[in-house]
Amino acid sequence: MVDVGKWPIFTLLSPQEIASIRKACVFGTAGNEALYVTDNDEVFVFGLNYSNCLGTGDNQSTLVPKKLEALCGKKIKSLSYGSAPHVLLSTEDGVVYAWGHNGYSQLGNGTTNQGIAPIQVCTNLLIKQVVEVACGSHHSMALAADGEVFAWGYNNCGQVGSGSTANQPTPRKVTNCLHIKKVVGIACGQTSSMAVLDNGEIVCGYAHTLALTDEGLLYAWGANTYGQLGTGNKNNLLSPALIMVEKERVVEIAACHSAHTSAAKTQGGHVYMWGQCRGQSVTQPHLTHFSCTDDVFACFATPAVTWRLLSVEHEDFLTVTESLKQEFDSPETADLKFQIDGKYIHVHKAILKIRCEHFRSMFHSYWNEDSEEVIEIDQFSYPVYRAFLQYLYTDAVDLPPEDAIGLLDLATSYCENRLKKLCQHIIKRGITVENAFSLFSAAVRYDAEDLEEFCFKFCINHLTEVTQTAAFWQMDGPLLKEFIAKASKCGAFKN
């Protein structure tokens, strides 16, 4: 939930216009351009139209919102902007649009002609479904659903990851050491940088890029004047290099080249910032007291811009989904309590019956549970069962990989196949050398074939380290023999 009133440019709009906003982004070197999407999926822009950054087809600035007909109904998913300025966005269908300054082919159309209105970025991106986009000052990035990363535009510091400093006129796949990796997030910054996330977001800045693989490995390349690559020095990198980060897993990143500031949020809820902060070059993440990355920019960014496309919901407008989320574990409206490890979770029978076949069978008149007000659960832990019930209300899961194993067990027992897939995704994100073999064992035990194969490949890629962990030697004999035999067949011991 974000209040757009925090950004001064929105004071130009009427209360009726403010009330219609569902997504918004403030951009520009002075924070004086804005784009917003209404509840009818109409797209409007207003503000200074420097270098046609508003995409209205003319060079006129406007204090009155103008509709971008070419984007209305497209269901915008991701939006980013560069200080050139140029704008990139992707839709829920995976299509990329671009407009604005194009002196270095940052629009990806192979020319240097300025884009006065949104154009579809085609070439080799046409056959890809793009899930996130990011803009550097004069270069652009796109992350495909299959984990491939593309870059194009200005390349003076190697920010497109081609291994040279030649400009790239059309989208080019970033390969080198990333060609065998599946990237789940990338980030670029101007005088700032960050570690990445697990939800696929991308952010860009001036001339450097970061990428995160599904193994949780962070790569960086490009400019490093302020130490924004995290390498411990200020040397530029022309190709992706593996970067060591703190042990705490990062789940969200934020960068804004116009503010020269970066931020990251960890799985433990800690928010860090680094880059050029209040005139100082902070080359390593600094722990803040903030609870979200947006607050970092509210306090430190000048001018007031947003680092991402914000989702906006007003207090007087709640979707069915948001209403259900609010009612989870609500004693005021619940008609049933689960007791686990001495703790209560308040739920609604009707919702459980609608969402889960297990509960639909349980709450029949001829079963005792249907007439009870409290049901005690002893086969699962409190964090696991709470996460399961919350999933039924929110369609999302927020658990560390160790607890996700227990939830995978529950999902298997209750025949919840979608939840089973979500658990596998969480476990993949959280795999490390220390827990890899335990996760592999869990995947075998719960008949999760895709997860089993993923964990097996991770173990093979880090075989020496994995075989030195306690989990490897504590595993039961048959499974250990099966692993060794399979590893031998794929050539893991050929040296």
GUDOTI-398892 format. One record per residue: residue number from 1; x, y, z of N, C-alpha, C in turn. Coordinates in steps of 0.2 Angstrom, whole numbers. Layout:
// residues N
NUM:X:Y:Z:X:Y:Z:X:Y:Z
...
//
This chain:
// residues 495
1:4:-6:0:0:0:0:4:6:0
2:4:10:-5:8:16:-6:4:22:-7
3:5:28:-3:2:34:-4:6:38:-9
4:3:40:-15:7:44:-20:8:51:-18
5:4:53:-13:5:60:-10:12:61:-7
6:16:56:-6:23:57:-4:27:61:-9
7:25:60:-16:29:63:-21:25:70:-23
8:29:75:-23:26:82:-24:22:83:-31
9:25:79:-36:22:80:-43:14:78:-43
10:12:74:-39:5:72:-39:0:77:-36
11:3:82:-33:-1:88:-30:-4:91:-36
12:-2:90:-42:-5:94:-48:-11:90:-50
13:-13:84:-48:-19:81:-50:-25:82:-45
14:-31:82:-48:-37:83:-44:-38:76:-39
15:-42:77:-34:-44:71:-29:-47:66:-33
16:-51:67:-38:-54:62:-42:-48:58:-46
17:-44:62:-49:-38:58:-53:-34:54:-48
18:-32:57:-42:-28:53:-37:-32:47:-35
19:-38:47:-35:-42:41:-32:-42:36:-38
20:-41:37:-44:-41:32:-49:-35:29:-50
21:-29:31:-47:-23:28:-48:-22:21:-45
22:-19:16:-49:-18:10:-46:-11:8:-46
23:-7:11:-51:0:10:-52:3:17:-54
24:9:18:-51:12:25:-53:20:24:-53
25:23:29:-56:30:30:-56:32:37:-57
26:36:40:-53:39:46:-54:46:46:-56
27:48:49:-61:55:49:-64:57:55:-66
28:63:55:-70:67:61:-72:72:64:-67
29:77:67:-69:82:70:-65:80:75:-60
30:74:78:-61:71:82:-56:65:80:-53
31:63:74:-55:57:71:-52:51:74:-54
32:51:77:-61:45:81:-63:42:78:-69
33:42:71:-70:38:67:-75:35:61:-71
34:29:60:-73:25:54:-70:21:50:-75
35:20:44:-73:16:40:-77:12:36:-72
36:5:35:-74:1:31:-69:-4:27:-73
37:-6:22:-70:-11:17:-73:-17:17:-68
38:-23:18:-71:-30:19:-68:-33:12:-66
39:-38:12:-62:-41:5:-61:-45:3:-67
40:-46:7:-73:-48:4:-79:-43:2:-84
41:-37:2:-81:-31:0:-85:-29:5:-91
42:-31:11:-90:-29:17:-94:-22:20:-92
43:-18:22:-96:-11:25:-95:-11:32:-96
44:-9:36:-91:-8:43:-92:-1:45:-90
45:1:51:-93:8:54:-92:7:61:-91
46:11:65:-87:11:72:-86:18:74:-84
47:19:81:-85:25:84:-82:29:86:-88
48:36:87:-86:41:90:-91:42:84:-96
49:42:86:-103:43:82:-108:50:82:-112
50:55:82:-107:62:83:-110:63:76:-114
51:66:78:-120:68:72:-125:62:67:-126
52:56:70:-126:50:65:-127:49:60:-122
53:52:61:-116:51:55:-111:44:54:-109
54:39:58:-111:32:56:-109:29:52:-114
55:32:51:-120:30:47:-125:23:49:-129
56:21:55:-128:15:58:-131:15:59:-138
57:21:59:-142:21:60:-149:22:67:-151
58:23:71:-146:25:78:-147:30:80:-142
59:33:86:-142:38:88:-137:35:93:-132
60:29:93:-131:25:98:-127:25:95:-119
61:27:99:-115:26:97:-108:19:99:-106
62:16:95:-101:9:96:-99:8:95:-92
63:4:100:-89:2:99:-82:-4:95:-81
64:-8:94:-87:-14:90:-87:-12:83:-90
65:-14:78:-86:-13:71:-89:-15:70:-96
66:-10:67:-100:-12:64:-107:-12:57:-107
67:-17:54:-110:-18:47:-111:-13:44:-116
68:-10:39:-115:-6:35:-120:-10:29:-122
69:-13:31:-128:-18:26:-131:-14:19:-132
70:-8:20:-135:-4:14:-137:-3:9:-131
71:-4:11:-125:-2:7:-119:-9:5:-115
72:-14:8:-116:-20:7:-113:-22:0:-114
73:-24:-3:-108:-26:-10:-109:-21:-15:-109
74:-14:-13:-109:-9:-18:-110:-7:-21:-103
75:-9:-19:-98:-8:-22:-91:0:-22:-90
76:2:-16:-88:9:-14:-87:12:-18:-81
77:17:-22:-81:20:-26:-76:26:-22:-73
78:31:-20:-77:37:-17:-75:39:-11:-79
79:42:-6:-75:43:0:-79:50:3:-76
80:54:5:-80:61:8:-78:62:14:-82
81:67:18:-80:68:24:-84:76:26:-83
82:79:29:-88:86:31:-88:86:38:-88
83:92:41:-86:93:48:-85:94:52:-92
84:94:48:-98:96:51:-104:91:56:-106
85:84:56:-106:80:51:-103:77:46:-108
86:76:40:-106:72:35:-110:68:30:-105
87:63:27:-107:59:23:-103:58:17:-106
88:58:11:-102:56:5:-104:50:2:-100
89:46:-2:-103:41:-6:-99:40:-12:-102
90:37:-17:-98:35:-23:-100:28:-25:-98
91:24:-29:-101:18:-30:-100:17:-37:-97
92:11:-39:-94:10:-45:-92:11:-51:-97
93:10:-49:-103:11:-54:-109:18:-55:-111
94:23:-51:-107:30:-52:-109:32:-47:-114
95:29:-42:-117:31:-38:-122:34:-32:-119
96:39:-29:-123:43:-24:-121:42:-18:-125
97:41:-12:-122:40:-5:-126:45:-1:-123
98:47:4:-128:52:9:-126:51:16:-130
99:53:21:-127:53:28:-130:58:32:-127
100:59:38:-130:63:43:-127:70:44:-131
101:75:46:-127:82:47:-130:84:41:-133
102:88:41:-138:90:35:-142:97:36:-145
103:101:41:-142:107:43:-145:112:37:-145
104:111:32:-141:116:26:-140:112:20:-142
105:106:20:-145:102:14:-147:99:11:-141
106:98:15:-135:96:12:-129:88:9:-130
107:85:11:-135:78:9:-137:78:2:-140
108:84:0:-142:84:-7:-145:82:-8:-152
109:81:-3:-156:78:-4:-162:83:-3:-168
110:90:-3:-166:95:-3:-171:97:4:-174
111:93:9:-172:94:16:-174:96:20:-168
112:98:26:-170:99:32:-165:93:37:-165
113:88:35:-169:82:40:-169:78:40:-163
114:77:46:-161:73:47:-155:66:44:-155
115:64:41:-150:57:38:-150:52:43:-146
116:47:46:-150:43:51:-148:36:48:-145
117:36:41:-146:30:37:-143:32:30:-142
118:28:26:-138:30:20:-137:31:15:-143
119:36:12:-143:37:7:-149:39:0:-146
120:37:-5:-149:38:-12:-147:46:-14:-148
121:49:-16:-143:56:-18:-144:56:-25:-147
122:58:-26:-153:57:-33:-157:64:-36:-157
123:67:-37:-163:73:-41:-164:72:-48:-160
124:78:-50:-157:78:-56:-153:74:-57:-147
125:71:-51:-145:66:-51:-139:59:-53:-141
126:58:-53:-147:51:-54:-150:49:-61:-148
127:54:-66:-148:52:-73:-146:53:-75:-139
128:54:-70:-135:55:-71:-128:49:-67:-124
129:48:-70:-118:43:-67:-113:47:-64:-108
130:47:-57:-108:51:-53:-104:47:-52:-97
131:50:-53:-91:47:-53:-85:49:-46:-81
132:55:-43:-83:57:-37:-80:61:-33:-84
133:61:-27:-84:66:-22:-88:69:-18:-83
134:75:-15:-86:79:-10:-82:82:-5:-86
135:83:1:-84:87:6:-88:93:8:-84
136:98:9:-88:104:12:-85:103:19:-88
137:108:24:-87:108:30:-90:107:30:-97
138:111:26:-101:110:26:-108:111:19:-111
139:109:14:-106:109:7:-108:103:4:-105
140:101:-2:-108:95:-5:-106:96:-13:-105
141:91:-16:-101:92:-23:-99:85:-26:-99
142:84:-32:-100:78:-36:-100:80:-43:-98
143:75:-45:-93:76:-52:-90:70:-56:-93
144:72:-62:-96:67:-66:-99:65:-71:-94
145:59:-74:-96:56:-79:-91:60:-85:-90
146:64:-87:-95:68:-93:-95:75:-92:-91
147:76:-85:-89:82:-84:-85:87:-81:-89
148:86:-80:-96:91:-76:-100:91:-69:-99
149:97:-66:-99:97:-58:-98:100:-55:-105
150:96:-50:-107:98:-46:-113:100:-39:-111
151:105:-36:-115:107:-29:-114:108:-26:-120
152:108:-19:-120:109:-15:-126:110:-8:-125
153:113:-4:-129:114:3:-128:121:5:-127
154:122:10:-123:129:13:-122:133:8:-118
155:140:7:-119:144:2:-116:151:4:-115
156:151:11:-113:158:13:-112:162:10:-106
157:158:7:-101:161:4:-95:160:-4:-95
158:158:-6:-101:156:-14:-101:150:-16:-98
159:145:-11:-98:139:-12:-94:134:-17:-97
160:135:-18:-104:130:-23:-107:133:-30:-107
161:139:-31:-104:142:-37:-103:144:-41:-109
162:146:-38:-114:148:-41:-120:156:-43:-120
163:159:-40:-115:167:-42:-115:171:-36:-118
164:167:-31:-121:171:-26:-124:167:-19:-122
165:170:-14:-125:167:-7:-123:163:-4:-129
166:162:-8:-135:158:-6:-140:151:-6:-139
167:147:0:-141:140:0:-140:136:-5:-143
168:130:-7:-141:126:-12:-143:120:-10:-146
169:118:-10:-152:112:-6:-155:106:-10:-154
170:106:-17:-153:100:-21:-152:101:-26:-146
171:96:-28:-143:96:-33:-138:101:-39:-139
172:106:-40:-135:111:-45:-135:111:-49:-129
173:111:-56:-129:111:-60:-123:118:-59:-120
174:117:-58:-113:123:-58:-109:125:-65:-108
175:131:-67:-110:133:-74:-109:139:-75:-104
176:145:-76:-107:151:-77:-103:149:-82:-98
177:151:-80:-91:150:-85:-86:143:-86:-84
178:138:-82:-87:131:-83:-86:127:-88:-90
179:131:-90:-95:127:-94:-101:125:-101:-98
180:127:-103:-93:125:-110:-90:121:-108:-83
181:119:-102:-82:116:-100:-76:109:-98:-78
182:104:-99:-73:97:-96:-74:97:-90:-69
183:96:-84:-72:96:-78:-68:89:-77:-66
184:88:-75:-60:81:-73:-58:80:-66:-56
185:85:-62:-56:85:-55:-55:91:-51:-57
186:90:-45:-60:96:-41:-62:95:-34:-59
187:101:-30:-58:100:-24:-56:106:-20:-59
188:105:-13:-60:110:-9:-63:109:-2:-59
189:115:1:-58:115:8:-55:119:13:-57
190:119:19:-55:123:24:-58:129:25:-53
191:128:27:-47:134:28:-43:132:24:-37
192:128:18:-38:125:14:-32:124:7:-35
193:124:2:-30:122:-4:-32:119:-8:-27
194:117:-14:-28:114:-19:-23:114:-26:-25
195:113:-30:-20:112:-37:-21:105:-38:-23
196:103:-44:-25:97:-45:-28:91:-49:-24
197:86:-50:-28:80:-53:-25:78:-59:-28
198:72:-62:-25:70:-68:-28:64:-68:-31
199:61:-62:-32:54:-61:-36:55:-58:-43
200:61:-58:-45:62:-56:-52:62:-49:-54
201:62:-45:-49:62:-37:-50:69:-36:-53
202:69:-30:-57:76:-28:-60:76:-20:-59
203:82:-17:-57:82:-10:-57:89:-8:-60
204:89:-2:-63:95:0:-67:97:7:-65
205:103:8:-66:106:15:-65:110:17:-71
206:116:20:-69:120:23:-74:124:18:-79
207:128:15:-76:133:11:-80:135:5:-77
208:132:1:-72:134:-5:-70:128:-10:-69
209:129:-16:-69:124:-21:-69:125:-27:-64
210:120:-29:-61:120:-35:-56:115:-40:-59
211:117:-46:-57:112:-52:-59:113:-57:-54
212:107:-60:-52:107:-65:-47:104:-72:-50
213:107:-77:-49:105:-84:-52:101:-87:-47
214:98:-93:-50:93:-97:-46:97:-101:-40
215:104:-101:-40:108:-104:-35:109:-99:-30
216:107:-92:-31:108:-87:-26:115:-84:-27
217:118:-85:-33:125:-82:-34:124:-75:-37
218:128:-70:-35:127:-63:-38:133:-62:-42
219:132:-59:-48:137:-57:-53:136:-49:-54
220:142:-46:-56:141:-39:-57:146:-37:-62
221:145:-32:-66:149:-29:-71:148:-22:-73
222:152:-18:-76:151:-12:-78:155:-7:-74
223:153:-1:-73:157:5:-70:157:4:-62
224:162:6:-59:163:5:-52:167:10:-48
225:165:17:-51:168:23:-48:167:23:-41
226:162:22:-38:160:22:-31:160:16:-27
227:163:10:-30:163:4:-27:156:0:-28
228:152:2:-33:145:0:-33:145:-7:-35
229:150:-10:-38:150:-17:-39:151:-22:-33
230:153:-19:-28:154:-23:-22:160:-28:-22
231:165:-26:-26:171:-30:-27:177:-29:-22
232:176:-23:-18:181:-21:-13:186:-16:-16
233:185:-15:-23:189:-10:-26:185:-5:-30
234:188:-1:-34:184:3:-39:186:2:-46
235:188:-4:-48:190:-5:-55:184:-7:-59
236:183:-5:-65:177:-7:-69:178:-14:-71
237:173:-17:-73:173:-24:-75:169:-25:-82
238:172:-28:-87:169:-28:-94:165:-34:-95
239:165:-39:-90:161:-45:-90:159:-47:-83
240:154:-51:-83:151:-53:-76:156:-56:-72
241:157:-54:-66:161:-58:-61:157:-59:-55
242:159:-65:-52:155:-67:-46:157:-63:-40
243:152:-60:-36:153:-56:-31:150:-59:-24
244:155:-59:-19:153:-61:-13:148:-56:-9
245:143:-59:-6:138:-54:-2:138:-57:5
246:134:-53:9:133:-55:16:129:-62:16
247:130:-65:22:126:-72:22:119:-71:22
248:116:-66:24:109:-65:25:106:-64:17
249:101:-68:16:98:-68:9:94:-62:7
250:96:-59:2:92:-53:-1:86:-55:-5
251:80:-51:-3:74:-53:-6:71:-47:-11
252:74:-41:-10:72:-35:-14:78:-30:-15
253:78:-27:-20:84:-22:-22:80:-16:-24
254:84:-11:-24:82:-4:-26:88:0:-28
255:87:3:-34:92:8:-36:89:14:-40
256:92:19:-39:90:25:-43:96:29:-45
257:97:30:-51:103:33:-54:103:41:-53
258:97:44:-53:96:51:-52:97:53:-44
259:97:48:-40:98:49:-33:105:46:-31
260:108:42:-35:114:39:-33:114:35:-27
261:108:32:-26:107:28:-19:105:21:-21
262:107:17:-17:105:10:-18:102:7:-11
263:98:2:-12:95:-1:-6:94:-9:-7
264:93:-12:-2:92:-19:-2:88:-22:4
265:83:-26:4:80:-29:9:81:-36:10
266:83:-39:16:85:-46:17:79:-50:19
267:80:-57:19:75:-61:21:73:-60:28
268:77:-58:32:76:-56:39:73:-50:40
269:71:-46:35:67:-40:35:72:-34:36
270:79:-35:36:83:-29:37:84:-25:30
271:84:-19:31:85:-14:25:92:-11:25
272:96:-12:19:103:-9:19:103:-4:13
273:107:1:14:108:6:8:116:7:7
274:118:9:1:124:10:0:125:14:-7
275:131:16:-9:132:21:-15:133:28:-12
276:131:33:-16:132:40:-14:127:42:-9
277:128:42:-3:123:43:2:125:50:6
278:121:55:5:122:61:8:130:64:7
279:132:63:1:138:66:-1:144:61:0
280:143:55:3:148:50:5:147:44:0
281:153:41:-1:153:35:-5:153:29:0
282:148:26:0:147:20:5:148:14:0
283:154:11:1:155:5:-4:153:-2:-2
284:150:-2:5:147:-8:7:140:-7:10
285:136:-12:10:129:-11:12:129:-9:20
286:125:-3:21:125:-1:28:118:-2:31
287:117:-5:36:111:-7:39:107:0:42
288:101:0:40:97:6:42:91:3:47
289:87:8:49:82:7:53:75:6:49
290:75:7:43:69:7:39:66:0:38
291:60:-1:37:57:-7:36:55:-9:28
292:56:-4:24:55:-5:17:60:-1:13
293:62:-3:7:66:1:3:64:8:0
294:57:8:0:54:14:-2:56:20:3
295:56:18:9:58:23:14:65:26:13
296:69:22:11:76:24:10:76:30:5
297:72:30:-1:72:35:-5:68:41:-3
298:63:40:1:59:45:4:63:50:8
299:68:47:11:73:51:16:79:53:13
300:82:49:8:88:51:5:88:53:-2
301:83:52:-6:83:54:-13:81:61:-14
302:85:64:-18:84:71:-20:86:72:-28
303:80:73:-32:73:74:-30:69:68:-28
304:63:69:-26:59:63:-24:56:60:-30
305:59:54:-31:57:49:-37:56:42:-34
306:53:38:-38:52:31:-36:57:27:-40
307:59:21:-37:64:17:-40:60:11:-44
308:54:11:-43:50:6:-47:43:8:-48
309:39:4:-52:32:5:-53:29:3:-47
310:26:8:-43:22:7:-37:15:4:-38
311:13:-1:-34:6:-3:-34:2:1:-29
312:-3:4:-30:-7:9:-26:-14:6:-24
313:-15:6:-18:-22:4:-16:-25:9:-11
314:-31:11:-12:-33:16:-7:-38:13:-2
315:-38:16:4:-42:13:9:-49:12:8
316:-52:16:3:-59:15:2:-60:10:-5
317:-54:7:-7:-55:2:-12:-51:-4:-11
318:-54:-9:-9:-50:-15:-7:-53:-21:-12
319:-49:-24:-15:-51:-30:-20:-53:-36:-15
320:-56:-41:-18:-58:-47:-14:-51:-50:-11
321:-46:-50:-15:-40:-53:-13:-37:-49:-7
322:-37:-42:-7:-35:-39:-1:-39:-39:5
323:-45:-40:4:-50:-41:9:-49:-48:13
324:-48:-53:9:-46:-59:12:-40:-59:16
325:-35:-56:13:-28:-55:16:-29:-52:23
326:-33:-47:24:-34:-44:30:-38:-48:35
327:-42:-53:33:-46:-57:38:-42:-63:40
328:-37:-65:37:-33:-70:40:-31:-69:47
329:-32:-74:51:-31:-74:58:-34:-68:62
330:-40:-67:60:-44:-62:63:-49:-65:68
331:-48:-64:75:-53:-66:80:-60:-64:79
332:-61:-57:76:-67:-54:76:-72:-58:71
333:-69:-60:66:-74:-63:61:-73:-71:60
334:-68:-74:63:-67:-81:62:-72:-85:66
335:-73:-91:63:-78:-96:66:-74:-103:68
336:-68:-103:68:-64:-109:69:-57:-107:71
337:-54:-111:76:-47:-110:78:-43:-116:78
338:-37:-116:75:-32:-121:75:-27:-120:81
339:-26:-125:85:-21:-125:90:-15:-129:88
340:-9:-126:88:-3:-129:86:2:-127:91
341:6:-131:94:11:-130:99:9:-124:104
342:2:-125:106:0:-121:111:-2:-114:109
343:-2:-113:102:-4:-106:99:-10:-107:95
344:-14:-102:94:-20:-102:90:-20:-98:84
345:-23:-101:79:-24:-97:72:-31:-97:70
346:-34:-91:69:-41:-90:68:-42:-90:61
347:-47:-94:59:-49:-95:52:-56:-95:51
348:-58:-96:44:-65:-96:42:-67:-103:38
349:-71:-107:41:-73:-113:38:-74:-112:30
350:-78:-107:29:-81:-107:22:-75:-106:17
351:-70:-102:19:-64:-100:15:-60:-107:14
352:-59:-110:20:-55:-116:19:-58:-122:15
353:-65:-122:15:-68:-127:11:-68:-125:4
354:-68:-119:2:-68:-116:-5:-61:-117:-8
355:-56:-117:-3:-49:-116:-6:-45:-123:-6
356:-48:-128:-2:-44:-134:0:-49:-140:0
357:-47:-145:-4:-51:-151:-4:-51:-155:3
358:-45:-155:6:-44:-158:12:-49:-155:17
359:-50:-149:18:-55:-146:22:-62:-147:20
360:-63:-147:13:-70:-148:11:-72:-155:13
361:-68:-160:13:-69:-167:16:-70:-167:23
362:-66:-163:27:-66:-163:34:-73:-160:37
363:-75:-154:34:-81:-151:37:-87:-153:34
364:-89:-160:35:-95:-163:33:-99:-164:40
365:-105:-164:39:-109:-165:46:-108:-171:49
366:-106:-176:46:-105:-183:49:-97:-183:52
367:-93:-178:51:-87:-178:54:-87:-174:61
368:-83:-176:66:-83:-172:72:-80:-165:71
369:-76:-164:67:-72:-158:66:-77:-152:64
370:-83:-154:60:-87:-149:58:-91:-145:64
371:-92:-149:69:-95:-145:75:-90:-142:80
372:-84:-143:79:-79:-141:84:-77:-134:83
373:-75:-130:88:-73:-123:88:-66:-123:88
374:-62:-128:90:-55:-128:91:-53:-135:88
375:-48:-135:84:-45:-141:81:-38:-141:83
376:-35:-146:86:-28:-147:88:-24:-151:82
377:-19:-148:80:-14:-151:75:-8:-153:79
378:-6:-159:78:1:-161:81:6:-164:76
379:4:-165:70:8:-168:65:13:-163:61
380:11:-156:62:15:-151:59:17:-146:64
381:22:-142:63:24:-136:67:20:-130:66
382:20:-126:71:16:-120:70:18:-115:64
383:24:-114:63:26:-110:57:24:-113:51
384:24:-120:50:22:-123:44:15:-123:43
385:11:-124:48:4:-124:47:1:-117:47
386:4:-112:50:2:-105:49:3:-103:42
387:9:-105:39:10:-103:32:6:-106:27
388:3:-113:29:-1:-116:25:-8:-112:25
389:-11:-111:31:-17:-107:31:-17:-100:28
390:-11:-97:29:-11:-90:26:-10:-91:19
391:-7:-96:16:-7:-97:9:-14:-98:6
392:-19:-101:10:-26:-102:7:-29:-95:7
393:-27:-90:11:-30:-83:11:-26:-78:6
394:-20:-80:4:-16:-75:1:-13:-78:-6
395:-13:-84:-7:-10:-87:-13:-2:-86:-13
396:1:-85:-7:8:-84:-7:11:-87:-1
397:17:-88:-1:21:-92:4:27:-88:6
398:28:-87:12:34:-83:15:38:-87:20
399:42:-92:18:45:-96:23:53:-97:21
400:57:-98:26:64:-100:24:64:-107:21
401:69:-109:18:69:-115:14:69:-121:19
402:71:-121:25:71:-126:30:64:-127:32
403:60:-122:33:53:-123:35:49:-125:29
404:51:-123:23:48:-125:17:48:-132:16
405:53:-136:18:53:-143:18:47:-146:21
406:45:-143:28:40:-146:31:33:-144:28
407:33:-138:24:27:-136:21:26:-141:15
408:32:-143:12:31:-147:6:28:-154:8
409:30:-156:14:27:-162:17:20:-162:18
410:18:-156:20:11:-155:21:7:-154:15
411:10:-151:10:7:-150:3:6:-157:0
412:11:-161:1:10:-168:-2:5:-172:2
413:4:-172:8:-1:-175:12:-8:-173:10
414:-9:-166:9:-15:-163:8:-17:-163:0
415:-12:-166:-4:-13:-166:-11:-14:-159:-14
416:-10:-154:-12:-10:-147:-14:-4:-146:-19
417:-5:-148:-25:0:-148:-30:3:-141:-31
418:-1:-136:-32:2:-129:-33:6:-127:-27
419:4:-128:-21:8:-126:-15:14:-130:-15
420:14:-136:-17:20:-140:-18:25:-137:-23
421:23:-134:-28:27:-131:-33:30:-125:-30
422:26:-121:-26:29:-115:-23:34:-117:-18
423:33:-122:-14:38:-124:-9:45:-126:-13
424:44:-129:-18:50:-131:-22:54:-125:-24
425:50:-120:-26:53:-114:-29:57:-110:-23
426:54:-110:-17:57:-107:-11:63:-111:-9
427:63:-118:-10:69:-122:-8:74:-121:-13
428:73:-120:-19:78:-119:-24:81:-112:-23
429:77:-107:-21:80:-100:-20:85:-101:-14
430:84:-105:-9:87:-105:-3:93:-110:-2
431:94:-114:-8:99:-119:-8:106:-117:-6
432:110:-120:-2:117:-118:-1:121:-125:-1
433:127:-124:0:132:-130:0:130:-134:7
434:128:-130:12:127:-133:18:121:-137:19
435:115:-135:15:109:-138:16:107:-142:9
436:111:-142:4:110:-145:-2:108:-152:-2
437:112:-156:2:110:-163:2:104:-165:6
438:103:-161:11:97:-162:15:90:-160:11
439:91:-155:7:86:-153:2:85:-158:-3
440:90:-161:-6:90:-167:-10:86:-173:-7
441:88:-174:-1:85:-180:2:77:-179:3
442:75:-172:5:68:-171:6:64:-171:-1
443:68:-169:-6:64:-170:-13:63:-177:-15
444:68:-181:-13:67:-188:-15:61:-191:-11
445:61:-189:-4:56:-192:1:49:-190:-1
446:48:-184:-4:42:-181:-5:40:-182:-13
447:44:-185:-17:43:-187:-24:42:-180:-28
448:46:-176:-26:47:-169:-30:52:-170:-35
449:50:-173:-41:56:-174:-46:59:-168:-49
450:56:-163:-50:59:-157:-53:64:-154:-48
451:62:-154:-41:66:-151:-36:72:-156:-35
452:71:-163:-35:76:-168:-34:82:-167:-40
453:80:-166:-46:85:-165:-51:89:-158:-50
454:85:-153:-48:88:-146:-47:94:-147:-41
455:92:-150:-35:96:-151:-30:102:-156:-32
456:101:-161:-36:106:-165:-38:111:-161:-42
457:109:-157:-47:114:-153:-51:118:-149:-47
458:114:-146:-42:118:-141:-37:123:-145:-34
459:122:-151:-31:127:-155:-27:133:-157:-32
460:131:-158:-38:136:-160:-43:141:-154:-44
461:138:-148:-45:142:-142:-47:146:-140:-41
462:144:-142:-35:148:-140:-29:150:-147:-25
463:152:-152:-29:153:-158:-26:158:-159:-20
464:164:-156:-21:169:-156:-16:166:-153:-9
465:163:-147:-10:161:-144:-4:155:-148:-1
466:150:-150:-5:144:-154:-2:146:-160:1
467:151:-164:-1:153:-170:2:157:-169:8
468:159:-163:10:162:-161:16:157:-159:22
469:151:-159:20:146:-157:25:143:-162:29
470:141:-161:35:138:-166:40:132:-169:37
471:128:-165:33:122:-168:30:123:-174:25
472:129:-173:22:130:-178:17:132:-185:20
473:136:-185:25:138:-191:28:133:-194:33
474:128:-190:35:123:-192:40:117:-195:36
475:117:-195:29:112:-197:25:111:-205:25
476:105:-208:25:105:-215:25:108:-218:19
477:111:-225:21:115:-228:16:112:-229:9
478:106:-231:8:103:-232:1:103:-226:-3
479:101:-220:0:100:-214:-4:107:-212:-6
480:112:-213:-1:119:-210:-2:122:-215:-8
481:121:-221:-8:123:-225:-14:120:-223:-20
482:113:-222:-20:110:-220:-26:113:-213:-29
483:114:-208:-24:117:-202:-26:124:-203:-30
484:128:-207:-26:135:-208:-29:135:-212:-36
485:130:-217:-37:129:-220:-43:127:-215:-49
486:122:-211:-47:120:-206:-52:125:-201:-54
487:129:-199:-49:134:-194:-50:140:-197:-54
488:141:-203:-53:146:-207:-57:144:-207:-65
489:138:-209:-66:135:-209:-73:135:-203:-76
490:135:-197:-73:135:-191:-76:142:-188:-76
491:147:-192:-74:154:-190:-75:157:-186:-70
492:154:-186:-64:156:-181:-58:163:-183:-56
493:165:-190:-57:171:-192:-54:176:-193:-59
494:175:-191:-65:180:-192:-70:187:-190:-69
495:188:-185:-65:195:-182:-63:198:-186:-57
//
